[in-house]
Amino acid sequence: MELSQGYKYQLLCSEVGKNISISTLLSTLGDWRRAEQIRCLQQKLVELQNSGNGRSQKELSLSDRKNLTCLRNAEKERRQQIENIAKELRQAEVALETSKRKLDASKARIKVLEQELSIMKGNIATLNEKRSHDNRLIDVLIERLKISEARYQDREVEVRNRENMMERENANIKNELRATQLHVDRLRRRLEEREIEIDKLRNGILSDKSFMYRISIHSDFRLIERRQISPSVVNPRSLDKSNEYMTLALAAEAKRARLLELITLLNQRELLREEKNKCAKLESKLRDSEKERVGLAKVDMGYKTKSCMKSMSTLRIEEGTINPEEVFFLPIIYRYFLRFDIFDVELLEEECPALNARLDIVQQDKASDLIIYKRMPDQARKTHAEHSYTRQTRQSFAIGIDVAATKPRYGDVTGTRDKVQRLHVNPRDIVGVKLAVSSPPRSSTVPLTSRRFSVCLNRLVYFCH
């Protein structure tokens, strides 16, 4: 126990100090830990202050005064530096906030430009698809043009063959016409001879020999015309009976033949009139069809109808259903058909160079469009870069003006340190900033403004549509 009490006393002495009793510590208020040491130090401080106050000011040396003034000046400079640093910190914070806002705006603008770039890429892809489609269409049109040229050549060969056939048919028809005209001339001569003989019989001048000769001629004529005369009318046995009876019979037969010939002539005239009417109607129809053909300017129209008409006419001629008088009008119809074929050939010849020229124009347009489409991405990039450059210059111009406006240029400071210092901005700084922005460094290419950029975008959208 004694040892423990001794240790406790030693600890208390090390904590509080020597020559201090426990009763004094218990009587004092407050914390007793190191209280005695603090009290001793306070007493020493009071003694030193009293001793320092007791000294006279004359005893202070000049070095102490200089040190005090230096300390005061250093403290003033330190406080001024602290204030300047605080102001610079505030300005840096403001600049940091503005730069953050500009960074956010630039990020948003970059996103918008990326979206526009993706849209441009989609438009370019669609334009490439359209170009490939146009190329395929051009190939198809070229193939069709080749097919049409081949058909045109085949049609030319057919037209030439038809012309040759028409010429041959025309020659044959002309030969037939000449033969028929010769036959008609012979018949007319025989008719004139018969009329002369009838006149002679009426006058009673004929003799027996001439009578026999006329009978033979009359029989030949009847064989040519394919008419049969009953043998009871002209019988050589009855010639011996009476000349009067023979003359009357011959006169009656001649009248009968004359009447038959007149009837056939009348029938032929009626047929000729009908055929003329038909020919006039056909000519009017052909004129109307020619007018329609010229108005519509169609090449392949009417070919089938003409071929059908020709085939029908050839069938009618082969079958024998056509009248011999209709043969005279066939060359006219063939002539009209030949004229239409030549007209079709001329139209085809006029259309072929027009189609070739149109195809060349379309190819040139597509090539120019392809060159424009290839140049559009480069132009868009250039305009984007120049637009961003102009924006950066404008932003730097705004930042320079803000910095020039907020840059501290200290003038005369009046009052205490707590008063606000007046800032004086030199107008030359602002003029220098304006000149620097108004005259940016010229690049090799012409700078495109936002208006030109919008014009380029509108052109790109127009070509996409």
Secondary structure, DSSP 8 states (H G I E B T S, - for coil): -HHHHHHHHHHHHHHH-SS--HHHHHHS-S--TTHHHHHHHHHHHHHHHHHHHHS-GGGS-HHHHHHHHHHHHHHHHHHHHHHHHHHHHHHHHHHHHHHHHHHHHHHHHHHHHHHHHHHHHHHHHHHHHHHHHHHHHHHHHHHHHHHHHHHHHHHHHHHHHHHHHHHHHHHHHHHHHHHHHHHHHHHHHHHHHHHHHHHHHHHT---HHHHHHHHHHHHHHHHHTT----TTTS-GGGGGT-HHHHHHHHHHHHHHHHHHHHHHHHHHHHHHHHHHHHHHHHHHHHHHHHHHHHHHT-SSTTHHHHHHHHHHHHHHHHHT-S-GGGGGGHHHHHHHHHHHHHHHHHHHHHHHHHHHHHHHHHHHHHHHHHHHHHHHHHHHHHHHHHHHHHHHHHHHHHHHHHHHHH---B----S-TTS---B---HHHHHHHHHHHHS----SS----HHHHHHHHHHHHHHH-
